[in-house]
Amino acid sequence: MKPGSLRLRLIAGGIVAILIALSIAGFGLTVLFQRHVTRTLTDDLDVHLKQLIAGIDVGPQGDLVVSRPPADPRFSDPLSGLYWQVSGASGQLLRSRSLWDMTLKLPADALSPGDTHFHELWGPAHTRLLVAERSIVLSGGGQNPSARIAVAVDLGRIAAATIAFGKDLALALGLLGLVLAIATSIQVGLGLRPLDSLRRGIAEIRAGRRSDLPASVPAEVQPLVEEVNALLKAQAVEIERSRGRAADLAHGLKTPLAALASDVVRLRASGQDAVASDIEAIGDAMSRHVDRELARARIRGRVRLGVEVSTALAPLVRSLVTTVARTPAAQHVTFDIDIADGFSAPFDRTDLAEVLGNLLENAVRHAKSRVRIAAGADGRAAIHIEDDGPGIADSALPRALERGVRLDERGGAGLGLSIVQDVLAAYKWRLELGHSNLGGLKATIAPEGV
């Protein structure tokens, strides 16, 4: 995907939204988990507190005695994180073995009998404790002593549990995010599939395989398809008008050119060969330009309309050779035709005749005695025209394909190969020039990429 693609933007936006949502969800779930663990610890402290209260008695001397301490074994392990403490009004202090020789420093708090208060304070080994305390009044031994009872738990358990939960939650949310990102990518791909169909349709229009976009598209892109089809229709109409104007202009020039040819004959008859040659050269150049523009207008319209064509090569080549052989330049030339049976080229017959005619004329003009036309023998979809003339030097081959350039002085406007290249480009073929085994030039036309 390219950096500026719509697909990349949509996927990136979806992933960012997923990350934000999962981050908020992760934070919220962690807070809820922490509150749940704190509530659970509070309930456990309340249970321990009730067990401790149930186990406190008044001794014969009126002192406090813990006859049945809470059953949790952590109260017996030093610094286990779970502690209890009983302080009497007379200053008597009882505590669990887990406190060892330390004391819970409870805040000054006015407790009503039966009320339970919860505090957070610092405890042994600089740990943070959650404390539940209650004030009670006991009866026994003829006295009613009061006591302040506290049970505490290390809050580090909450932090450890929260960290462990956070790690598990991060893994789960990461997997969920990956699944959602994949789902987002699939969703974006499905959503943009109609645009891919439009792209393929436009590519087919450019290749000449169809003339408009399909109408069966989602409602969201239907207006775009209608506008593009309307534009294509208007363009087709304008191209047709341009072809008509080009044809009218070309045919309008044909009559003056024919008149110039007649003038050339009369000038030669009157002995003015130099002037006749100049006018003839100008007329030939103008005729070449007209033929080139007619060919371009014709192939533009045909390719734009997506017409599928094919031409059998052998009959066309024999017809062209018969015509060229009648010209004065071909009187000394022998033509060899080596074309595989059934070989066809994906060209309109007129356009292919334009290409091969120019190449044959060029070969005949330079050949000493032999011209060869071959196709299909090497298994490639290519056509070769060779001659036994002087050929072209390697350094001059690229210039021979430039528009209007001539490498000899035998007349013409240098547009023959230019016309050939224009026609071939419309059909996605190309022209190659090289050296022939006959000793001269070898012109090859073949599909692009072959």
Residue, then its C-alpha position, 0 to 999 in steps of 0.5 A: m500500500k502506498p503512503g497516501s492510499l485511502r486503504l492505508r488511511l482507513i486501516a490506520g484510523g481503525i487501528v488508532a481507534i481500536l488502540i484508544a478503545l482498548s486502552i480505555a477499556g484496560f484502564g477501566l477494567t483495572v480500576l474495577f478489578q482493584r475496587h473488587v479486590t479491595r471490597t473482598l479484603t474489606d469483607d475478609l477483614d470484617v470476618h476476621l474482626k467478628q472472629l476476634i470479637a467472638g474470642i475475647d473474654v474478661g479475666p478474673q481480674g477484669d483484664l482482657v483475654v483472647s481465648r479464641p484468636p482468628a483461625d487464619p494461620r497468617f496471624s501466627d507468622p511474623l510480618s505475614g501481612l495480616y495482623w490483629q490488635v486489641s487495646g483496652a481502656s486501661g492501657q492493656l495491649l494484646r496483639s497477634r504474633s504476626l505483629w511481633d513487637m510492633t504496634l498498629k498506630l491507630p488514628a484518634d477516632a471517636l468510635s461508637p460501640g458497634d460501628t466499624h471504621f476503615h483506615e489506611l496507615w503505615g504498618p510494619a516494614h513500611t507497608r501500607l495497611l488497610v485497617a478495620e476497627r471497632s469499639i466494644v464493651l465487654s461484660g464479665g467479672g462484675q466489670n464492663p471494660s471497653a476495648r478497641i479492636a483492630v484487624a489489618v491487612d497489607l495492601g501490597r496484596i492488592a498491588a500484586a494482584t492488580i499487576a498480575f491482572g494487568k499483565d493477563l489483561a494486556l495479553a488478552l487485550g493485545l490478542l483482541g486488538l490483533v483480531l480487531a485489526i485484522a477484522t478492520s483490514i478485511q472490512v476496509g478491503l470489502g468496503l473498497r472492493p467496488l473501487d477496485s472494480l472501477r479501477r479495473g473497469i477504467a483499465e479495461i477502457r484504456a486497453g480498449r476492451r470496453s467502452d464504459l464502466p459497469a452500472s452494477v455498483p453500490a449506491e454510494v459510487q453510482p453517481l461517480v460511475e454515471e459521471v464517468n460514463a457520461l464523460l466517456k460518452a462525451q469524449a467518444v463523441e468529441i473523438e468522432r468529431s475530431r476524426g471527421r475533421a481530420a479526415d475532411l482536412a486530409h481529403g481536402l488536401k488530397t486534391p491540391l496534392a494531386a494538382l501538384a503532382s500534375d504540375v510536376v509532370r508538366l514541369r518535367a516535360s518542359g525541362q524544368d527538372a530541378v523545380a519539379s524535383d523540389i515541388e515533388a519532394i514538398g508534395d511527398a512530405m505533405s502526403r506523408h503528413v496527411d497519411r500519418e494524421l489519417a492513420r492516427a485518427r483512424i486507430r485512435g477511434r478504433v482502439r477507443l471503441g474497443v474493437e477486437v480485430s485480427t488479420a491473417l498475415a500471409p494473404l496481406v503480405r502477399s498482396l503488399v509484395t505484389t503491389v510493391a514489386r510493381t514499383p521501379a525501386a523493386q524491379h531488382v529485388t527478390f521477395d522471400i516470404d516465410i510465414a507460419d500457417g495460420f499466423s494472425a496479428p491482432f491488428d485491423r487489416t488497414d492498420l497492419a497494411e500501413v505498418l508493413g507497407n512502410l517497412l517494405e518500402n523502406a527495405v526495398r529502397h535500401a536492398k541490393s537484391r533481396v528482402r525477406i518477410a518472416a513470422g511465427a518460425d521462432g515461436r514468437a508473436a513477432i514479424h521480421i522484415e529484412d534486407d541485404g542492403p548496407g544496414i545502419a550502424d549501431s550508433a545510428l539505430p536509436r536516431a533512426l526511430e526519431r520522428g522526422v529523422r532520415l539517415d539517407e538522402r533518397g527523398g521522403a520526409g522521414l515520417g515512415l517509421s514515425i507512422v509505424q510507431d504510432v500505429l504499433a503504440a495504439y495496439k501496444w506493440r513496438l518496433e525494433l531495429g537491428h542487423s539482419n543475417l542478410g547483411g542489411l537492416k532487420a525491422t521487427i514488430a512484436p507485442e510489448g513485453v515479448 
